[in-house]
């Protein structure tokens, strides 16, 4: 009875929002643009610039090289998952223009399946900032966006790349505006042998071997069509993507016959509107994923299908210059079919976040609460509070703090996998607090930004899979985990005549420990969780002089423990990448040639235990733009 009543409340609220035809006066002294809802500045956010997005091959590379977040990379063509502030892969949620992309089955995202050509904006919302996106992101959120520009000129772009280890990539993008209609197209094709050489440290004498069974092929298309309206826009997108890859063996094995095929269909419709003091965004998305795993030598063939329908209504009402009232409604339906389930599994989840942002001089405060309904379970309390204060009237120096409670519900695999699924699991609960400062200074042609924040998260009912007395694994709410640390971001941009320099640095110290368990034999108490580096740092330098650009990136990842008792660990590693590009203008065509060197110093390393990573490699690209 609770779920139907809750959904009815959501629908009534949405009717009230859109049924109000009263004329609202324009707020004096303030102009409001039709933009996507943004999080308050007191929350930690990492926004990737366009250069970083273009320079990165995939979303996993973008996050690993340009943020303080750790990517668990199993090697080229293999899985790439995420560890955000010391949490698990399913504790990070990813959205595409507001639509959730996490698998309903395991709750995770494979970041290697998202080429950067398919989005032009990307953000990370750290910790409590993710509370404003939706429930479930105990570590943080990843937001991919496609912005629409109805005033831009018609453009077309094609890029051809060839590189080491049989890499071959083609990218195409176009945008045309005609009579208030916007048509956008992106095409992608990538093939690679991934037959790089590596030092096999698992064998006597550390022989040099060549990676086997790592071939891959990816291709996809995204099409967007939008119509500009009097006070907004309406349109939609379709995203088709196929990935075929052989799964390379660990360095302890001589061969592998495993392969995996991923097929994705993603579609959304969105309507954005601004009416005086009220702005709203309605989005409805459909996500269909097919995963086929095969091991010919073991005669294993597995196929799973999952569907997700995600509906959102986000509203902003500007009561006056000081108060902004926010209401976000979300109803999501998930269903999955797999050989690991006894039958088709499905569930419905709804949530309503309401609250306000209050501004008074140099002080800004916000209070939100999210109500959650999952099937027949109702949770009325998932709050978030925060604030920031400008310390000096003439300086952009802010102190900021926020806190909140977030819930992560078990995945369908956790609940129903056969054998082992546990339908009695409780949701994981995170109590999140953080505080820090930010500073921005502009001097002539230079701008400096510094952001430092400390965080503390306490997660109870942490779900962990453990072996049972019946020789199969099963999940249980066993652990209590403490995540704490510091994140710092620094950027400096300068322009001197025709020379532009941009420096960006990110650092994170993360302590993630198991502080309580009901298992007397558990030796992981007060030990760092596996594959959570204490230290993560990267630095990027971009230099542009006239039509020549130079780009350099340094990334350091500290040691990661690979046993729960912390007796075994993977050593720290650092990677240098560099590129140079030259643009040549030919009448109406821009020709750009670029050369990139990855792992410049030929570092021998592993991100995950016994998974080979590529040595020094190169990529040459030529692009034409209209």
C-alpha positions in Angstrom: 0.0 0.0 0.0 2.9 2.3 0.7 4.4 2.3 -2.8 1.1 3.2 -4.6 0.5 6.1 -2.2 4.1 7.3 -2.6 3.9 7.3 -6.4 0.6 9.1 -6.3 2.1 11.8 -4.2 4.9 12.2 -6.8 2.3 12.5 -9.6 0.2 15.0 -7.7 3.2 17.1 -7.0 4.2 17.1 -10.7 0.6 18.1 -11.6 0.8 21.0 -9.2 4.1 22.2 -10.5 3.0 22.2 -14.2 -0.6 23.2 -13.6 0.2 26.6 -12.1 -0.6 29.2 -14.8 -0.3 32.3 -12.6 2.0 35.0 -13.9 5.2 35.3 -11.9 7.0 38.6 -11.8 10.6 38.7 -12.9 13.0 38.8 -9.9 14.6 42.2 -9.7 18.4 42.4 -10.2 18.8 38.7 -11.2 18.7 36.9 -14.6 18.0 33.2 -14.9 19.2 31.1 -17.8 17.8 27.8 -19.0 20.6 25.6 -17.7 20.8 22.2 -16.1 20.4 22.1 -12.3 23.7 22.7 -10.6 24.9 21.6 -7.2 25.6 24.4 -4.6 29.3 25.5 -4.5 29.8 24.2 -1.0 29.8 20.6 -2.4 32.9 19.1 -3.9 32.8 18.8 -7.7 35.4 18.0 -10.4 34.5 19.4 -13.8 36.6 18.2 -16.7 37.6 20.7 -19.4 37.1 20.1 -23.1 40.8 19.5 -23.7 41.0 16.7 -21.1 37.9 15.1 -22.6 39.3 15.2 -26.2 42.8 14.0 -25.1 41.3 10.9 -23.3 40.4 7.7 -25.2 37.7 6.6 -22.8 35.9 7.7 -19.6 38.2 5.4 -17.5 41.3 7.2 -18.9 39.7 10.6 -18.3 38.9 9.9 -14.6 42.2 8.1 -13.9 44.5 10.9 -15.4 42.5 14.0 -14.5 41.0 13.4 -11.0 41.8 12.1 -7.6 39.5 9.1 -8.1 41.1 5.6 -8.6 40.1 3.4 -11.6 40.6 -0.3 -11.2 42.0 -1.1 -14.7 42.3 -4.8 -15.6 44.2 -3.9 -18.9 43.3 -2.7 -22.4 40.0 -4.2 -23.6 39.2 -5.5 -20.1 37.0 -4.2 -17.2 37.5 -0.8 -15.7 35.7 -0.1 -12.5 35.9 2.7 -10.0 36.7 3.3 -6.3 35.4 6.6 -5.2 36.6 7.7 -1.7 37.4 4.2 -0.7 34.0 2.7 -1.6 33.1 -0.2 -3.8 32.3 -0.1 -7.6 28.6 -0.2 -7.1 28.7 2.8 -4.6 29.4 5.1 -7.6 26.5 6.0 -9.8 26.7 7.3 -13.3 24.2 9.4 -15.2 23.8 10.3 -18.8 21.9 13.6 -19.0 20.2 12.6 -15.8 19.4 8.9 -16.7 21.0 6.2 -14.6 23.5 3.9 -16.4 24.4 1.5 -13.6 23.6 -2.1 -14.3 20.5 -3.3 -12.4 22.2 -6.7 -12.1 25.5 -5.9 -10.3 24.9 -2.1 -9.7 28.2 -1.3 -11.5 29.5 0.4 -14.6 32.4 -0.7 -16.9 34.0 2.7 -17.7 36.0 1.2 -20.6 32.7 1.1 -22.6 32.3 4.9 -22.7 34.3 6.7 -25.5 34.6 10.4 -24.9 33.2 11.3 -28.3 29.7 10.6 -27.0 29.6 13.5 -24.5 31.0 17.0 -24.3 30.7 17.6 -20.6 31.7 15.4 -17.6 31.6 16.0 -13.9 32.4 14.1 -10.7 30.2 14.8 -7.6 32.2 13.8 -4.6 30.7 12.3 -1.4 27.7 14.3 -0.1 27.3 16.2 -3.4 25.9 12.9 -4.9 23.0 13.2 -2.4 21.5 15.9 -4.7 21.7 13.6 -7.8 19.8 10.6 -6.4 20.2 8.0 -3.6 22.7 5.2 -3.7 26.0 6.9 -4.5 27.9 6.4 -1.2 31.2 7.4 -2.8 30.2 9.8 -5.5 28.5 10.3 -8.9 29.8 10.6 -12.5 27.7 12.8 -14.7 27.9 12.7 -18.5 26.2 15.5 -20.4 25.4 16.6 -24.0 24.8 20.3 -24.1 22.7 21.9 -26.8 23.7 25.2 -28.5 21.1 26.5 -30.9 23.2 29.6 -31.6 26.4 27.7 -32.8 27.5 27.5 -36.4 27.1 24.3 -38.3 30.1 22.0 -37.7 31.5 18.7 -38.8 34.6 16.9 -37.5 36.3 13.6 -38.5 39.4 12.2 -36.8 41.5 9.2 -37.9 44.0 7.6 -35.5 46.5 4.8 -35.7 48.7 3.5 -33.0 50.8 0.9 -31.3 49.5 -2.7 -30.8 47.3 -2.6 -33.8 45.1 0.3 -32.6 42.9 1.9 -35.3 40.2 4.5 -34.4 37.8 6.6 -36.4 35.6 9.4 -34.8 33.0 11.6 -36.4 30.9 14.4 -35.0 28.5 16.9 -36.6 26.0 19.5 -35.4 23.6 21.4 -37.7 21.1 24.1 -36.8 18.2 24.8 -39.1 15.0 26.7 -38.4 15.4 26.2 -34.6 16.1 22.5 -35.1 19.4 21.0 -33.9 20.7 17.8 -35.4 23.8 16.1 -33.7 25.5 12.9 -34.8 28.5 11.1 -33.3 30.1 8.0 -34.8 32.8 5.8 -33.3 34.9 2.8 -34.4 37.9 1.3 -32.6 39.8 -1.9 -33.1 43.0 -3.1 -31.4 45.1 -6.2 -31.1 46.6 -5.2 -27.7 49.5 -7.5 -28.3 52.0 -5.5 -26.2 55.0 -7.0 -24.5 55.3 -7.1 -20.7 57.6 -8.5 -18.0 56.1 -11.6 -16.5 57.1 -11.3 -12.8 55.2 -14.5 -11.9 57.8 -16.7 -13.7 61.4 -17.4 -13.0 63.7 -14.9 -14.6 60.9 -12.5 -15.3 60.8 -13.3 -19.0 59.4 -10.8 -21.6 56.1 -12.1 -23.0 53.5 -10.9 -25.4 49.9 -10.3 -24.3 47.5 -12.9 -25.8 43.8 -13.1 -26.5 43.3 -9.3 -25.9 41.8 -8.3 -29.3 38.9 -6.0 -29.2 36.4 -4.2 -31.5 34.0 -1.4 -30.5 31.6 0.7 -32.6 28.7 3.0 -31.9 26.5 5.9 -32.9 24.7 8.6 -31.1 22.0 10.7 -32.7 20.4 13.8 -31.1 17.4 15.9 -32.4 16.2 19.0 -30.5 13.7 21.8 -31.1 14.2 25.2 -29.7 10.9 26.5 -28.1 9.9 30.0 -26.9 11.0 29.3 -23.4 12.9 26.1 -23.6 13.7 23.1 -25.7 12.4 19.6 -26.5 14.3 16.6 -28.0 15.8 13.3 -27.6 18.9 11.1 -28.2 19.6 7.5 -29.2 22.9 5.8 -28.3 23.8 2.5 -29.8 27.0 0.8 -28.8 28.6 -2.7 -29.4 31.8 -4.0 -27.8 33.4 -7.3 -28.7 36.5 -8.3 -26.8 38.6 -11.3 -25.9 39.5 -11.4 -22.3 43.3 -11.7 -21.8 44.6 -14.2 -19.2 46.3 -13.2 -16.0 50.1 -13.4 -16.2 50.0 -16.7 -14.3 48.2 -18.4 -17.2 49.6 -19.1 -20.7 46.3 -18.8 -22.6 42.7 -17.9 -22.4 39.6 -18.7 -24.5 37.3 -16.2 -22.7 35.4 -13.5 -24.6 32.7 -11.0 -23.8 30.2 -9.1 -25.9 28.4 -6.0 -24.7 25.4 -4.5 -26.6 23.8 -1.3 -25.4 20.7 0.6 -26.5 20.2 4.0 -24.7 17.4 6.5 -25.5 16.0 9.5 -23.8 13.5 12.3 -24.3 13.9 15.6 -22.4 11.9 18.8 -22.1 13.4 21.9 -20.6 11.4 25.0 -19.7 11.9 28.3 -18.0 8.9 30.4 -17.0 9.7 33.5 -15.0 10.7 32.3 -11.6 10.1 28.6 -12.4 12.4 26.3 -14.4 11.9 22.6 -14.9 13.4 19.7 -16.7 11.5 16.5 -17.6 13.5 13.5 -18.7 12.5 9.9 -19.6 15.1 7.3 -20.5 15.3 3.7 -21.6 18.5 1.6 -21.1 18.8 -1.9 -22.5 22.0 -3.9 -22.0 22.9 -7.3 -23.2 26.1 -9.1 -21.9 27.3 -12.4 -23.5 30.2 -14.2 -21.8 31.8 -17.3 -23.4 34.6 -19.6 -22.4 35.1 -22.1 -25.2 37.6 -24.3 -23.3 35.3 -24.6 -20.3 32.2 -24.9 -22.6 30.5 -22.0 -20.8 28.0 -19.7 -22.5 26.1 -17.1 -20.5 23.7 -14.4 -21.6 22.0 -11.7 -19.6 19.5 -9.0 -20.5 18.6 -6.0 -18.4 16.2 -3.1 -18.9 16.0 0.2 -17.0 13.3 2.9 -17.4 14.2 6.1 -15.6 11.9 9.1 -15.3 12.8 12.4 -13.8 11.2 15.8 -13.0 13.6 18.4 -11.7 12.2 21.8 -10.7 13.7 25.1 -9.5 11.4 27.8 -8.1 13.1 31.2 -7.3 10.9 32.6 -4.5 13.0 35.7 -4.4 16.6 36.8 -4.6 17.4 34.8 -1.4 15.5 31.6 -1.6 15.5 28.9 -4.3 13.2 25.9 -3.7 14.1 22.6 -5.4 12.0 19.5 -6.0 13.4 16.5 -7.8 11.2 13.5 -8.6 12.4 10.1 -9.9 10.6 6.9 -10.7 12.8 4.0 -11.9 11.8 0.5 -13.1 14.4 -2.2 -13.4 14.1 -5.7 -14.8 16.7 -8.4 -15.6 16.9 -11.9 -17.1 19.9 -14.2 -16.6 20.8 -17.8 -16.3 21.9 -16.9 -12.7 18.2 -16.1 -11.8 15.4 -18.6 -11.3 13.1 -16.3 -13.3 12.9 -12.7 -14.5 13.5 -10.2 -11.7 12.1 -6.7 -11.5 11.6 -3.9 -9.1 10.4 -0.3 -8.9 12.0 2.6 -7.0 10.8 6.1 -6.5 12.3 9.1 -4.8 11.4 12.7 -4.1 14.0 15.2 -3.0 12.8 18.6 -1.7 14.6 21.5 -0.1 15.8 25.0 -0.5 19.0 27.1 -1.0 19.1 30.3 1.1 21.5 33.1 0.3 22.1 36.1 2.6 25.0 38.3 1.8 28.2 36.3 2.1 26.4 33.3 3.6 24.6 30.5 1.7 22.8 27.6 3.4 20.9 24.6 2.0 18.6 22.0 3.5 17.3 18.9 1.5 15.6 15.7 2.3 15.0 12.7 0.1 12.1 10.3 0.5 12.7 6.8 -1.0 10.3 4.0 -1.8 11.5 0.6 -3.1 8.8 -1.9 -3.8 6.9 -2.0 -0.5 9.6 -0.4 1.7 9.4 3.4 2.4 12.3 5.4 3.8 11.3 9.0 4.7 14.7 10.3 6.0 17.8 10.9 3.8 18.7 14.5 4.6 21.5 16.7 3.4 22.5 20.1 4.9 25.4 22.4 4.0 26.6 25.9 3.8 29.4 28.2 2.8 30.5 31.6 4.0 32.7 34.2 2.2 35.4 35.2 4.8 36.6 38.4 3.1 34.3 40.8 1.3 36.9 41.5 -1.5 38.4 38.0 -1.7 36.8 34.8 -3.1 37.8 32.8 0.0 35.1 30.5 1.3 34.7 28.1 4.2 32.3 25.3 3.4 30.8 22.3 5.2 28.0 19.8 4.6 26.6 16.5 5.9 24.0 14.0 5.0 22.7 10.4 5.1 22.6 8.2 2.0 21.3 4.7 1.4 22.5 2.2 -1.2 20.1 -0.7 -1.9 21.3 -4.2 -2.8 21.6 -5.1 -6.5 19.5 -7.7 -8.2 22.5 -10.1 -8.1 22.8 -9.5 -4.3 19.2 -10.4 -3.8 18.4 -13.1 -6.3 21.6 -14.8 -7.7 21.3 -18.6 -7.8 23.1 -19.9 -5.8 23.8 -17.4 -3.1 21.4 -14.5 -3.4 20.1 -13.1 -0.1 16.6 -11.5 -0.3 16.9 -10.4 3.3 19.7 -7.9 2.8 19.4 -4.5 4.3 20.3 -1.3 2.5 23.8 0.1 3.2 23.7 3.3 5.2 26.3 6.1 4.9 26.6 9.0 7.3 28.6 11.6 5.4 30.4 14.8 6.6 32.9 17.0 5.0 34.4 20.5 5.4 37.0 22.6 3.7 37.8 25.8 1.9 38.0 27.2 -1.6 39.9 30.2 -3.0 39.8 31.9 -6.4 42.0 34.8 -7.4 42.2 36.7 -10.7 45.2 38.8 -11.4 45.4 40.5 -14.9 45.6 37.5 -17.3 45.8 34.8 -14.7 43.3 32.9 -12.6 44.1 30.7 -9.7 41.7 28.1 -8.1 42.4 26.1 -4.9 40.0 23.7 -3.2 40.7 21.6 -0.2 38.2 19.4 1.6 38.4 16.8 4.4 35.7 14.0 4.5 34.5 11.4 6.9 32.0 8.6 6.0 30.7 5.9 8.3 29.0 3.1 6.4 26.9 0.5 8.2 25.4 -2.8 6.9 28.2 -2.9 4.3 27.4 -5.8 1.9 30.1 -8.4 1.4 30.1 -11.8 -0.4 31.5 -14.6 1.8 31.8 -18.4 1.3 29.2 -20.5 3.1 29.3 -23.9 4.7 27.6 -25.2 1.5 30.6 -24.3 -0.7 29.0 -21.3 -2.5 29.3 -17.6 -1.8 26.5 -15.4 -0.5 26.2 -11.7 0.4 25.5 -10.5 4.0 25.4 -7.2 5.8 28.5 -7.9 7.8 30.8 -4.9 7.9 31.0 -1.4 9.2 33.4 0.7 7.2 35.0 4.0 7.9 36.2 6.2 5.0 38.1 9.4 5.7 40.6 11.5 3.9 41.5 14.8 2.2 41.0 15.9 -1.4 42.8 18.9 -2.9 42.5 20.5 -6.3 44.7 23.3 -7.8 44.5 25.0 -11.1 46.2 28.0 -12.6 45.6 29.4 -16.1 47.6 32.3 -17.6 47.7 34.1 -21.0 50.8 36.0 -22.1 50.4 37.5 -25.5 49.6 34.4 -27.7 50.8 31.9 -25.2 48.2 30.2 -22.9 49.3 28.0 -20.0 47.0 25.8 -17.9 48.1 23.9 -14.8 45.9 21.4 -13.1 46.7 19.2 -10.1 44.6 16.7 -8.0 45.5 14.9 -4.8 43.7 12.6 -2.5 44.6 10.8 0.7 42.1 8.0 1.4 41.8 5.8 4.5 39.1 3.1 4.1 39.0 0.6 7.0 36.8 -2.2 8.2 36.1 -1.2 11.9 33.6 -3.9 12.9 32.5 -7.4 11.8 30.5 -10.3 13.3 33.0 -12.8 12.1 35.5 -13.7 14.9 38.0 -15.1 12.3 38.0 -11.9 10.3 41.5 -10.4 10.4 40.6 -7.3 8.4 39.7 -5.1 11.4 41.3 -1.7 11.2 43.0 -2.6 8.0 42.8 -0.7 4.7 40.3 -2.2 2.2 41.8 -3.9 -0.8 42.6 -1.9 -3.9 42.1 1.5 -2.1 45.3 3.5 -2.6 46.3 5.8 0.3 47.7 8.4 -2.1 46.5 9.4 -5.6 48.0 12.4 -7.5 48.0 13.7 -11.0 49.2 16.9 -12.7 48.4 18.2 -16.2 50.1 21.0 -18.1 48.6 22.4 -21.3 50.4 25.0 -23.4 49.1 26.6 -26.5 51.0 29.1 -28.7 49.2 30.3 -31.8 48.2 27.0 -33.5 50.5 24.7 -31.7 49.5 22.8 -28.5 51.6 20.7 -26.1 50.0 18.5 -23.4 51.7 16.7 -20.5 50.1 14.5 -17.8 51.7 12.8 -14.8 49.7 10.3 -12.7 50.8 8.7 -9.5 48.9 5.9 -7.7 50.1 4.7 -4.3 50.4 1.1 -3.1 47.2 -1.0 -2.9 46.7 -3.9 -0.5 45.5 -7.1 -2.2 44.8 -9.1 0.9 42.3 -8.2 3.7 45.0 -8.6 6.4 47.2 -6.1 4.5 50.1 -8.6 4.3 50.2 -8.5 0.5 50.2 -5.3 -1.7 50.8 -3.9 -5.1 53.6 -1.3 -5.4 53.0 2.3 -6.3 53.4 3.3 -9.9 53.6 6.6 -11.9 52.8 7.2 -15.6 53.9 10.0 -17.9 51.9 10.9 -21.0 52.6 13.7 -23.5 51.3 14.9 -26.8 51.8 17.6 -29.4 49.3 18.9 -32.0 49.5 21.4 -34.8 46.5 23.1 -36.4 46.7 24.3 -40.0 43.9 26.5 -41.3 43.0 25.9 -45.0 40.2 28.3 -46.0 37.1 26.8 -44.5 38.8 23.6 -43.2 40.9 23.2 -40.1 43.5 20.4 -40.4 45.0 19.1 -37.1 47.8 16.6 -36.8 48.7 15.2 -33.3 51.1 12.7 -31.9 50.7 11.2 -28.4 53.1 9.1 -26.3 51.6 7.1 -23.5 53.6 5.6 -20.6 56.5 7.8 -21.9 59.1 6.4 -19.5 58.1 2.8 -20.2 57.0 2.1 -16.6 56.5 -1.6 -15.8 53.4 -1.8 -13.6 50.1 -3.4 -12.7 46.9 -1.6 -11.6 45.3 -4.9 -10.6 47.2 -8.0 -9.4 48.5 -10.3 -12.2 47.0 -8.1 -15.0 49.5 -6.9 -17.6 49.5 -3.3 -18.6 50.9 -1.8 -21.8 54.5 -0.5 -22.2 55.3 2.7 -24.0 53.0 3.2 -26.9 52.1 5.9 -29.5 49.1 7.3 -31.2 49.1 9.4 -34.4 45.9 11.3 -35.4 44.8 13.5 -38.2 41.5 15.4 -38.0 39.5 17.7 -40.3 37.0 20.2 -39.0 34.5 22.4 -40.8 
